[in-house]
Amino acid sequence: MSGDKFATSLTLGLMFACEIACLRQSKLITKEQAISIAKKELDRRGIEGKKFDEVESTPEGWRVSFVSVPSVPGGHSTIYLSRSGKILEYRGGR
């Protein structure tokens, strides 16, 4: 392969990789969206009497925590979401 063809192929390959990365990044949910999705998951599970406590970014996506109102031992719930907003795991208090 000549130098010009190699440079053109390399440039096109880098442009394609950059486009893929931009598309993936645009599908990432925000902190506010993570909280909203987690609240909907509690509703879907029929879990009532919880208020939002905290949200934390994780390597996989988001960890959203809720506490019982009124506060009771083991009254916490945590929902783990992927970066795209998929529910990965629900953990309820004991």
KOLGU-4560 file (N, C-alpha, C; in nm, 3 decimals, padded with zeros to 5 digits):
<recs>
<n_xx: 00.087 n_yy: -00.117 n_zz: 00.000 ca_xx: 00.000 ca_yy: 00.000 ca_zz: 00.000 c_xx: 00.091 c_yy: 00.122 c_zz: 00.000 mol: A seq: 1 type: MET>
<n_xx: 00.060 n_yy: 00.216 n_zz: -00.087 ca_xx: 00.142 ca_yy: 00.337 ca_zz: -00.094 c_xx: 00.116 c_yy: 00.425 c_zz: 00.027 mol: A seq: 2 type: SER>
<n_xx: 00.206 n_yy: 00.520 n_zz: 00.050 ca_xx: 00.194 ca_yy: 00.610 ca_zz: 00.165 c_xx: 00.065 c_yy: 00.689 c_zz: 00.165 mol: A seq: 3 type: GLY>
<n_xx: 00.022 n_yy: 00.739 n_zz: 00.046 ca_xx: -00.102 ca_yy: 00.819 ca_zz: 00.038 c_xx: -00.225 c_yy: 00.734 c_zz: 00.068 mol: A seq: 4 type: ASP>
<n_xx: -00.229 n_yy: 00.613 n_zz: 00.016 ca_xx: -00.343 ca_yy: 00.525 ca_zz: 00.042 c_xx: -00.348 c_yy: 00.486 c_zz: 00.190 mol: A seq: 5 type: LYS>
<n_xx: -00.231 n_yy: 00.461 n_zz: 00.249 ca_xx: -00.226 ca_yy: 00.426 ca_zz: 00.390 c_xx: -00.277 c_yy: 00.543 c_zz: 00.476 mol: A seq: 6 type: PHE>
<n_xx: -00.231 n_yy: 00.662 n_zz: 00.444 ca_xx: -00.273 ca_yy: 00.780 ca_zz: 00.521 c_xx: -00.423 c_yy: 00.802 c_zz: 00.507 mol: A seq: 7 type: ALA>
<n_xx: -00.477 n_yy: 00.783 n_zz: 00.388 ca_xx: -00.621 ca_yy: 00.799 ca_zz: 00.367 c_xx: -00.698 c_yy: 00.694 c_zz: 00.444 mol: A seq: 8 type: THR>
<n_xx: -00.652 n_yy: 00.568 n_zz: 00.439 ca_xx: -00.718 ca_yy: 00.461 ca_zz: 00.513 c_xx: -00.713 c_yy: 00.486 c_zz: 00.663 mol: A seq: 9 type: SER>
<n_xx: -00.599 n_yy: 00.530 n_zz: 00.710 ca_xx: -00.583 ca_yy: 00.559 ca_zz: 00.853 c_xx: -00.676 c_yy: 00.672 c_zz: 00.895 mol: A seq: 10 type: LEU>
<n_xx: -00.683 n_yy: 00.776 n_zz: 00.814 ca_xx: -00.770 ca_yy: 00.890 ca_zz: 00.845 c_xx: -00.916 c_yy: 00.847 c_zz: 00.849 mol: A seq: 11 type: THR>
<n_xx: -00.959 n_yy: 00.769 n_zz: 00.750 ca_xx: -01.097 ca_yy: 00.722 ca_zz: 00.747 c_xx: -01.127 c_yy: 00.631 c_zz: 00.867 mol: A seq: 12 type: LEU>
<n_xx: -01.032 n_yy: 00.547 n_zz: 00.902 ca_xx: -01.050 ca_yy: 00.459 ca_zz: 01.018 c_xx: -01.065 c_yy: 00.538 c_zz: 01.147 mol: A seq: 13 type: GLY>
<n_xx: -00.983 n_yy: 00.640 n_zz: 01.163 ca_xx: -00.992 ca_yy: 00.724 ca_zz: 01.283 c_xx: -01.123 c_yy: 00.802 c_zz: 01.286 mol: A seq: 14 type: LEU>
<n_xx: -01.167 n_yy: 00.850 n_zz: 01.172 ca_xx: -01.294 ca_yy: 00.924 ca_zz: 01.166 c_xx: -01.409 c_yy: 00.831 c_zz: 01.205 mol: A seq: 15 type: MET>
<n_xx: -01.407 n_yy: 00.707 n_zz: 01.157 ca_xx: -01.511 ca_yy: 00.610 ca_zz: 01.190 c_xx: -01.510 c_yy: 00.579 c_zz: 01.340 mol: A seq: 16 type: PHE>
<n_xx: -01.392 n_yy: 00.557 n_zz: 01.396 ca_xx: -01.381 ca_yy: 00.527 ca_zz: 01.539 c_xx: -01.432 c_yy: 00.643 c_zz: 01.622 mol: A seq: 17 type: ALA>
<n_xx: -01.401 n_yy: 00.764 n_zz: 01.579 ca_xx: -01.447 ca_yy: 00.883 ca_zz: 01.651 c_xx: -01.599 c_yy: 00.895 c_zz: 01.643 mol: A seq: 18 type: CYS>
<n_xx: -01.656 n_yy: 00.864 n_zz: 01.529 ca_xx: -01.801 ca_yy: 00.869 ca_zz: 01.513 c_xx: -01.870 c_yy: 00.768 c_zz: 01.604 mol: A seq: 19 type: GLU>
<n_xx: -01.816 n_yy: 00.647 n_zz: 01.613 ca_xx: -01.872 ca_yy: 00.544 ca_zz: 01.700 c_xx: -01.865 c_yy: 00.591 c_zz: 01.846 mol: A seq: 20 type: ILE>
<n_xx: -01.752 n_yy: 00.646 n_zz: 01.887 ca_xx: -01.738 ca_yy: 00.695 ca_zz: 02.025 c_xx: -01.837 c_yy: 00.805 c_zz: 02.055 mol: A seq: 21 type: ALA>
<n_xx: -01.859 n_yy: 00.894 n_zz: 01.961 ca_xx: -01.955 ca_yy: 01.004 ca_zz: 01.980 c_xx: -02.098 c_yy: 00.949 c_zz: 01.992 mol: A seq: 22 type: CYS>
<n_xx: -02.132 n_yy: 00.849 n_zz: 01.912 ca_xx: -02.265 ca_yy: 00.790 ca_zz: 01.920 c_xx: -02.286 c_yy: 00.723 c_zz: 02.055 mol: A seq: 23 type: LEU>
<n_xx: -02.187 n_yy: 00.651 n_zz: 02.102 ca_xx: -02.198 ca_yy: 00.585 ca_zz: 02.233 c_xx: -02.213 c_yy: 00.687 c_zz: 02.344 mol: A seq: 24 type: ARG>
<n_xx: -02.136 n_yy: 00.795 n_zz: 02.335 ca_xx: -02.139 ca_yy: 00.896 ca_zz: 02.440 c_xx: -02.274 c_yy: 00.967 c_zz: 02.443 mol: A seq: 25 type: GLN>
<n_xx: -02.337 n_yy: 00.985 n_zz: 02.329 ca_xx: -02.465 ca_yy: 01.055 ca_zz: 02.326 c_xx: -02.576 c_yy: 00.975 c_zz: 02.393 mol: A seq: 26 type: SER>
<n_xx: -02.556 n_yy: 00.844 n_zz: 02.411 ca_xx: -02.658 ca_yy: 00.760 ca_zz: 02.474 c_xx: -02.643 c_yy: 00.754 c_zz: 02.625 mol: A seq: 27 type: LYS>
<n_xx: -02.544 n_yy: 00.821 n_zz: 02.682 ca_xx: -02.524 ca_yy: 00.819 ca_zz: 02.825 c_xx: -02.631 c_yy: 00.903 c_zz: 02.893 mol: A seq: 28 type: LEU>
<n_xx: -02.684 n_yy: 00.851 n_zz: 03.004 ca_xx: -02.788 ca_yy: 00.925 ca_zz: 03.075 c_xx: -02.725 c_yy: 01.019 c_zz: 03.177 mol: A seq: 29 type: ILE>
<n_xx: -02.798 n_yy: 01.123 n_zz: 03.212 ca_xx: -02.752 ca_yy: 01.219 ca_zz: 03.311 c_xx: -02.787 c_yy: 01.171 c_zz: 03.451 mol: A seq: 30 type: THR>
<n_xx: -02.736 n_yy: 01.240 n_zz: 03.550 ca_xx: -02.767 ca_yy: 01.208 ca_zz: 03.689 c_xx: -02.917 c_yy: 01.221 c_zz: 03.713 mol: A seq: 31 type: LYS>
<n_xx: -02.978 n_yy: 01.326 n_zz: 03.660 ca_xx: -03.122 ca_yy: 01.348 ca_zz: 03.677 c_xx: -03.203 c_yy: 01.237 c_zz: 03.612 mol: A seq: 32 type: GLU>
<n_xx: -03.160 n_yy: 01.192 n_zz: 03.495 ca_xx: -03.228 ca_yy: 01.082 ca_zz: 03.428 c_xx: -03.215 c_yy: 00.952 c_zz: 03.508 mol: A seq: 33 type: GLN>
<n_xx: -03.098 n_yy: 00.930 n_zz: 03.567 ca_xx: -03.077 ca_yy: 00.810 ca_zz: 03.649 c_xx: -03.173 c_yy: 00.809 c_zz: 03.767 mol: A seq: 34 type: ALA>
<n_xx: -03.189 n_yy: 00.922 n_zz: 03.833 ca_xx: -03.281 ca_yy: 00.932 ca_zz: 03.947 c_xx: -03.424 c_yy: 00.904 c_zz: 03.902 mol: A seq: 35 type: ILE>
<n_xx: -03.464 n_yy: 00.962 n_zz: 03.791 ca_xx: -03.599 ca_yy: 00.943 ca_zz: 03.739 c_xx: -03.625 c_yy: 00.796 c_zz: 03.704 mol: A seq: 36 type: SER>
<n_xx: -03.530 n_yy: 00.732 n_zz: 03.638 ca_xx: -03.545 ca_yy: 00.592 ca_zz: 03.602 c_xx: -03.554 c_yy: 00.505 c_zz: 03.727 mol: A seq: 37 type: ILE>
<n_xx: -03.472 n_yy: 00.534 n_zz: 03.827 ca_xx: -03.473 ca_yy: 00.457 ca_zz: 03.952 c_xx: -03.607 c_yy: 00.473 c_zz: 04.025 mol: A seq: 38 type: ALA>
<n_xx: -03.661 n_yy: 00.595 n_zz: 04.026 ca_xx: -03.793 ca_yy: 00.617 ca_zz: 04.089 c_xx: -03.901 c_yy: 00.535 c_zz: 04.018 mol: A seq: 39 type: LYS>
<n_xx: -03.894 n_yy: 00.531 n_zz: 03.886 ca_xx: -03.991 ca_yy: 00.453 ca_zz: 03.809 c_xx: -03.977 c_yy: 00.304 c_zz: 03.839 mol: A seq: 40 type: LYS>
<n_xx: -03.855 n_yy: 00.258 n_zz: 03.864 ca_xx: -03.833 ca_yy: 00.118 ca_zz: 03.898 c_xx: -03.895 c_yy: 00.085 c_zz: 04.033 mol: A seq: 41 type: GLU>
<n_xx: -03.884 n_yy: 00.175 n_zz: 04.130 ca_xx: -03.951 ca_yy: 00.154 ca_zz: 04.259 c_xx: -04.101 c_yy: 00.144 c_zz: 04.239 mol: A seq: 42 type: LEU>
<n_xx: -04.157 n_yy: 00.234 n_zz: 04.158 ca_xx: -04.301 ca_yy: 00.231 ca_zz: 04.129 c_xx: -04.339 c_yy: 00.099 c_zz: 04.062 mol: A seq: 43 type: ASP>
<n_xx: -04.260 n_yy: 00.056 n_zz: 03.966 ca_xx: -04.288 ca_yy: -00.069 ca_zz: 03.895 c_xx: -04.290 c_yy: -00.187 c_zz: 03.990 mol: A seq: 44 type: ARG>
<n_xx: -04.205 n_yy: -00.184 n_zz: 04.091 ca_xx: -04.198 ca_yy: -00.292 ca_zz: 04.189 c_xx: -04.303 c_yy: -00.276 c_zz: 04.300 mol: A seq: 45 type: ARG>
<n_xx: -04.379 n_yy: -00.167 n_zz: 04.297 ca_xx: -04.482 ca_yy: -00.144 ca_zz: 04.398 c_xx: -04.425 c_yy: -00.104 c_zz: 04.533 mol: A seq: 46 type: GLY>
<n_xx: -04.307 n_yy: -00.046 n_zz: 04.533 ca_xx: -04.241 ca_yy: -00.006 ca_zz: 04.658 c_xx: -04.278 c_yy: 00.139 c_zz: 04.688 mol: A seq: 47 type: ILE>
<n_xx: -04.343 n_yy: 00.159 n_zz: 04.803 ca_xx: -04.388 ca_yy: 00.293 ca_zz: 04.841 c_xx: -04.316 c_yy: 00.339 c_zz: 04.967 mol: A seq: 48 type: GLU>
<n_xx: -04.332 n_yy: 00.467 n_zz: 04.999 ca_xx: -04.277 ca_yy: 00.521 ca_zz: 05.122 c_xx: -04.126 c_yy: 00.541 c_zz: 05.119 mol: A seq: 49 type: GLY>
<n_xx: -04.070 n_yy: 00.564 n_zz: 05.001 ca_xx: -03.927 ca_yy: 00.587 ca_zz: 04.988 c_xx: -03.902 c_yy: 00.728 c_zz: 04.938 mol: A seq: 50 type: LYS>
<n_xx: -03.795 n_yy: 00.788 n_zz: 04.987 ca_xx: -03.754 ca_yy: 00.918 ca_zz: 04.933 c_xx: -03.611 c_yy: 00.907 c_zz: 04.884 mol: A seq: 51 type: LYS>
<n_xx: -03.580 n_yy: 00.987 n_zz: 04.784 ca_xx: -03.446 ca_yy: 00.987 ca_zz: 04.726 c_xx: -03.344 c_yy: 01.024 c_zz: 04.832 mol: A seq: 52 type: PHE>
<n_xx: -03.232 n_yy: 00.952 n_zz: 04.834 ca_xx: -03.125 ca_yy: 00.980 ca_zz: 04.929 c_xx: -03.001 c_yy: 01.033 c_zz: 04.859 mol: A seq: 53 type: ASP>
<n_xx: -02.943 n_yy: 00.953 n_zz: 04.767 ca_xx: -02.822 ca_yy: 00.999 ca_zz: 04.698 c_xx: -02.804 c_yy: 00.925 c_zz: 04.566 mol: A seq: 54 type: GLU>
<n_xx: -02.724 n_yy: 00.986 n_zz: 04.479 ca_xx: -02.688 ca_yy: 00.924 ca_zz: 04.352 c_xx: -02.536 c_yy: 00.935 c_zz: 04.338 mol: A seq: 55 type: VAL>
<n_xx: -02.476 n_yy: 00.827 n_zz: 04.286 ca_xx: -02.332 ca_yy: 00.825 ca_zz: 04.269 c_xx: -02.297 c_yy: 00.762 c_zz: 04.136 mol: A seq: 56 type: GLU>
<n_xx: -02.202 n_yy: 00.822 n_zz: 04.067 ca_xx: -02.151 ca_yy: 00.765 ca_zz: 03.943 c_xx: -02.062 c_yy: 00.645 c_zz: 03.978 mol: A seq: 57 type: SER>
<n_xx: -02.079 n_yy: 00.536 n_zz: 03.902 ca_xx: -01.998 ca_yy: 00.416 ca_zz: 03.920 c_xx: -01.932 c_yy: 00.382 c_zz: 03.786 mol: A seq: 58 type: THR>
<n_xx: -01.836 n_yy: 00.292 n_zz: 03.785 ca_xx: -01.776 ca_yy: 00.253 ca_zz: 03.656 c_xx: -01.878 c_yy: 00.197 c_zz: 03.558 mol: A seq: 59 type: PRO>
<n_xx: -01.983 n_yy: 00.131 n_zz: 03.611 ca_xx: -02.086 ca_yy: 00.072 ca_zz: 03.524 c_xx: -02.192 c_yy: 00.173 c_zz: 03.482 mol: A seq: 60 type: GLU>
<n_xx: -02.212 n_yy: 00.277 n_zz: 03.563 ca_xx: -02.317 ca_yy: 00.375 ca_zz: 03.535 c_xx: -02.351 c_yy: 00.458 c_zz: 03.657 mol: A seq: 61 type: GLY>
<n_xx: -02.464 n_yy: 00.422 n_zz: 03.724 ca_xx: -02.513 ca_yy: 00.500 ca_zz: 03.837 c_xx: -02.561 c_yy: 00.410 c_zz: 03.950 mol: A seq: 62 type: TRP>
<n_xx: -02.546 n_yy: 00.458 n_zz: 04.073 ca_xx: -02.604 ca_yy: 00.394 ca_zz: 04.191 c_xx: -02.696 c_yy: 00.497 c_zz: 04.254 mol: A seq: 63 type: ARG>
<n_xx: -02.825 n_yy: 00.463 n_zz: 04.263 ca_xx: -02.926 ca_yy: 00.555 ca_zz: 04.317 c_xx: -02.984 c_yy: 00.492 c_zz: 04.443 mol: A seq: 64 type: VAL>
<n_xx: -02.978 n_yy: 00.567 n_zz: 04.554 ca_xx: -03.024 ca_yy: 00.516 ca_zz: 04.683 c_xx: -03.147 c_yy: 00.590 c_zz: 04.732 mol: A seq: 65 type: SER>
<n_xx: -03.234 n_yy: 00.515 n_zz: 04.801 ca_xx: -03.356 ca_yy: 00.568 ca_zz: 04.861 c_xx: -03.363 c_yy: 00.521 c_zz: 05.005 mol: A seq: 66 type: PHE>
<n_xx: -03.433 n_yy: 00.598 n_zz: 05.089 ca_xx: -03.455 ca_yy: 00.559 ca_zz: 05.229 c_xx: -03.605 c_yy: 00.561 c_zz: 05.258 mol: A seq: 67 type: VAL>
<n_xx: -03.645 n_yy: 00.484 n_zz: 05.359 ca_xx: -03.785 ca_yy: 00.478 ca_zz: 05.399 c_xx: -03.827 c_yy: 00.604 c_zz: 05.473 mol: A seq: 68 type: SER>
<n_xx: -03.952 n_yy: 00.640 n_zz: 05.455 ca_xx: -04.012 ca_yy: 00.750 ca_zz: 05.530 c_xx: -04.136 c_yy: 00.693 c_zz: 05.598 mol: A seq: 69 type: VAL>
<n_xx: -04.143 n_yy: 00.687 n_zz: 05.729 ca_xx: -04.038 ca_yy: 00.728 ca_zz: 05.824 c_xx: -03.922 c_yy: 00.630 c_zz: 05.819 mol: A seq: 70 type: PRO>
<n_xx: -03.809 n_yy: 00.675 n_zz: 05.870 ca_xx: -03.688 ca_yy: 00.594 ca_zz: 05.871 c_xx: -03.705 c_yy: 00.471 c_zz: 05.960 mol: A seq: 71 type: SER>
<n_xx: -03.672 n_yy: 00.354 n_zz: 05.903 ca_xx: -03.678 ca_yy: 00.228 ca_zz: 05.978 c_xx: -03.551 c_yy: 00.148 c_zz: 05.948 mol: A seq: 72 type: VAL>
<n_xx: -03.507 n_yy: 00.065 n_zz: 06.041 ca_xx: -03.389 ca_yy: -00.018 ca_zz: 06.014 c_xx: -03.411 c_yy: -00.106 c_zz: 05.891 mol: A seq: 73 type: PRO>
<n_xx: -03.315 n_yy: -00.106 n_zz: 05.803 ca_xx: -03.324 ca_yy: -00.186 ca_zz: 05.680 c_xx: -03.418 c_yy: -00.127 c_zz: 05.577 mol: A seq: 74 type: GLY>
<n_xx: -03.455 n_yy: -00.003 n_zz: 05.593 ca_xx: -03.552 ca_yy: 00.059 ca_zz: 05.503 c_xx: -03.491 c_yy: 00.128 c_zz: 05.383 mol: A seq: 75 type: GLY>
<n_xx: -03.375 n_yy: 00.085 n_zz: 05.342 ca_xx: -03.311 ca_yy: 00.149 ca_zz: 05.227 c_xx: -03.327 c_yy: 00.062 c_zz: 05.102 mol: A seq: 76 type: HIS>
<n_xx: -03.319 n_yy: 00.126 n_zz: 04.988 ca_xx: -03.322 ca_yy: 00.057 ca_zz: 04.859 c_xx: -03.216 c_yy: 00.119 c_zz: 04.771 mol: A seq: 77 type: SER>
<n_xx: -03.148 n_yy: 00.037 n_zz: 04.694 ca_xx: -03.045 ca_yy: 00.086 ca_zz: 04.602 c_xx: -03.070 c_yy: 00.025 c_zz: 04.466 mol: A seq: 78 type: THR>
<n_xx: -03.063 n_yy: 00.108 n_zz: 04.365 ca_xx: -03.081 ca_yy: 00.063 ca_zz: 04.227 c_xx: -02.955 c_yy: 00.098 c_zz: 04.149 mol: A seq: 79 type: ILE>
<n_xx: -02.903 n_yy: -00.001 n_zz: 04.079 ca_xx: -02.784 ca_yy: 00.018 ca_zz: 03.996 c_xx: -02.828 c_yy: 00.022 c_zz: 03.850 mol: A seq: 80 type: TYR>
<n_xx: -02.780 n_yy: 00.123 n_zz: 03.779 ca_xx: -02.815 ca_yy: 00.140 ca_zz: 03.638 c_xx: -02.690 c_yy: 00.142 c_zz: 03.552 mol: A seq: 81 type: LEU>
<n_xx: -02.705 n_yy: 00.097 n_zz: 03.427 ca_xx: -02.595 ca_yy: 00.107 ca_zz: 03.331 c_xx: -02.584 c_yy: 00.253 c_zz: 03.287 mol: A seq: 82 type: SER>
<n_xx: -02.479 n_yy: 00.282 n_zz: 03.214 ca_xx: -02.459 ca_yy: 00.419 ca_zz: 03.164 c_xx: -02.570 c_yy: 00.461 c_zz: 03.067 mol: A seq: 83 type: ARG>
<n_xx: -02.636 n_yy: 00.360 n_zz: 03.006 ca_xx: -02.743 ca_yy: 00.391 ca_zz: 02.911 c_xx: -02.881 c_yy: 00.391 c_zz: 02.977 mol: A seq: 84 type: SER>
<n_xx: -02.888 n_yy: 00.359 n_zz: 03.109 ca_xx: -03.014 ca_yy: 00.365 ca_zz: 03.180 c_xx: -03.083 c_yy: 00.232 c_zz: 03.204 mol: A seq: 85 type: GLY>
<n_xx: -03.018 n_yy: 00.123 n_zz: 03.168 ca_xx: -03.076 ca_yy: -00.011 ca_zz: 03.192 c_xx: -03.060 c_yy: -00.046 c_zz: 03.340 mol: A seq: 86 type: LYS>
<n_xx: -03.166 n_yy: -00.103 n_zz: 03.400 ca_xx: -03.159 ca_yy: -00.147 ca_zz: 03.539 c_xx: -03.069 c_yy: -00.270 c_zz: 03.545 mol: A seq: 87 type: ILE>
<n_xx: -02.962 n_yy: -00.260 n_zz: 03.622 ca_xx: -02.869 ca_yy: -00.371 ca_zz: 03.638 c_xx: -02.901 c_yy: -00.455 c_zz: 03.760 mol: A seq: 88 type: LEU>
<n_xx: -02.943 n_yy: -00.387 n_zz: 03.868 ca_xx: -02.968 ca_yy: -00.460 ca_zz: 03.992 c_xx: -03.051 c_yy: -00.374 c_zz: 04.088 mol: A seq: 89 type: GLU>
<n_xx: -03.133 n_yy: -00.443 n_zz: 04.164 ca_xx: -03.209 ca_yy: -00.379 ca_zz: 04.273 c_xx: -03.168 c_yy: -00.447 c_zz: 04.402 mol: A seq: 90 type: TYR>
<n_xx: -03.137 n_yy: -00.367 n_zz: 04.503 ca_xx: -03.104 ca_yy: -00.421 ca_zz: 04.635 c_xx: -03.193 c_yy: -00.350 c_zz: 04.737 mol: A seq: 91 type: ARG>
<n_xx: -03.276 n_yy: -00.428 n_zz: 04.803 ca_xx: -03.362 ca_yy: -00.375 ca_zz: 04.908 c_xx: -03.301 c_yy: -00.401 c_zz: 05.044 mol: A seq: 92 type: GLY>
<n_xx: -03.338 n_yy: -00.317 n_zz: 05.141 ca_xx: -03.290 ca_yy: -00.335 ca_zz: 05.278 c_xx: -03.342 c_yy: -00.462 c_zz: 05.339 mol: A seq: 93 type: GLY>
<n_xx: -03.280 n_yy: -00.503 n_zz: 05.443 ca_xx: -03.318 ca_yy: -00.627 ca_zz: 05.510 c_xx: -03.402 c_yy: -00.597 c_zz: 05.634 mol: A seq: 94 type: ARG>
</recs>
